Amino acid sequence: SLVCSPSSQAREVLNLTAVTEFTFEGFSVLGWQHRLILFVVFLVLYLLTLASNAIILTVIRLNRQLHTPMYFFLSVLSISETCYTVAIIPCMLSSLLSPQRAISIPHCATQLFFYLAFGINNCFLLTAMGYDRYAAICNPLRYSVVMGKRTCLQLASGSWSIGLSTAIIQVSSVFSLPFCDANVISHFFCDIRPLMQLACADTTIKELVTLLISLCVLVLPMVLIFISYVLIVSTILKIPSARGRKKAFATCASHLTVVVVHYGCASVIYLKPKSHNSLKDRLISVTYTVITPLLNPVVYSLRNKDIKDALLRALGKNPLS
C-alpha cells in the first residue's frame, strides 16, 4: 500500500518551535559607551516630558482663564502624550542597559496596543485642535456656540474611540500570526512591521491592511488639518491690520509646529516602502517616541503667551513686569 509521507517543506514547518517571548535588538549594534550616553539623554528627555506635561496640566487646571476649548484639547493631548511615553520609553531605557532584553508575547501585545491607541489618539486630537483654530479665526462670533463643551467632549471621545478600536484591530491582526524560531525584534519596542517580519506565514494581506489603516490614520487627519489652515490663512490675509494678522498667526504657530514634526516623522516610518528596520529607522522612531512628546508642551509653553503668563503668576511674578 502507498504511505503518504510529509514533504520536506511540511516537515520544516512541523519542526519549527513556537516562540514564547521576543528579544529586542534595540541599539545593541552600538558600543556600551554610546548606549550609556543614549540612556542618559533619553532618561533626561523622558523626565522633562513627564515634568513639562504635568506643569501644563496643573497650570491649565488652576487658571480659570485657560478653561477654553483650545486648552481643553491641550490638556487631553498632554495626558495622551504622557501615557504614550510611559508605554514605550521605560522599556527602551531598559534595553539600552541590557541588550537582547526579552519580553513576553502578552507584554509585547499590551505595549503595541497602548502605543497604537495613544499614538492614533494624538493624531486625531491634533486634527480637533486644528478645527478649533479654524472655528476661532474663521467664525469668531459663533466660536462659543460651535466649540461648546459638548462638541469638545465629542471630539475628544471620538479621538479616543478611534485610537482604541484601531489598536484592537491591529493587535488582533498581528498576534493572530504564528511566530516560530525567529524571535529577535529589529527595534527597541514592539511595533507592527518588525513583528510581522518575524511571522512564519505569509503577511502580504495583513501588511496591505496595515498600510490602508496607516493611510487613514495619517493622511486623513493631515488633509483635514491642511484644509483648516487653507481657510485660516485665507481669513487672516483679509485682516486689514498687520498687527491683527500677526496675532492671528501667533495663535496657530504652536499647533502648526507640532503638527509638522508629528506627521512628518510618523509618515516617514509608516508610509514608506517596506524596509528591514535599520538603525536609521530606529533613530527616526526616536524622534516621534521621545522628542515629539517633549516638543508639544515645550512649544506650547514657549510660544503661547497665556501659558507663559499663567506660569509667571504661579511663580508669584507679574507677567507685565
Buried (B, 14 or more C-beta within 10 A) or exposed (E): EEEEEEEEEEEEEEEEEEBEEBBBBBBBEBEEEEBEEBBEEBBEBBEBBBEBBEBBBEBBEEBEEBEBBBBBBBBBBBBBBBBBBBBBBEBBBBBBEEBEBBBEBEBBBBBBBBBBBBBBBBBBBBBBBBBBBBBBBBBEEEBEEBBEEEBBEEBBEBBBEBBBEBBEBBBEBBBEBEBBEEBBBBBBBBBBBBBBBBBBEEBEEBBEBBBEBBEBBBEEBBEBBEEBBEBBBEBBEEBEEEEEBEEBBEBBEBBBBBBEBBBEBBBBBBEEEEEEBEEEBBEBBBBBBBBBBBBBBBBBBEBBEBBBBBBBBEEEEEEEE
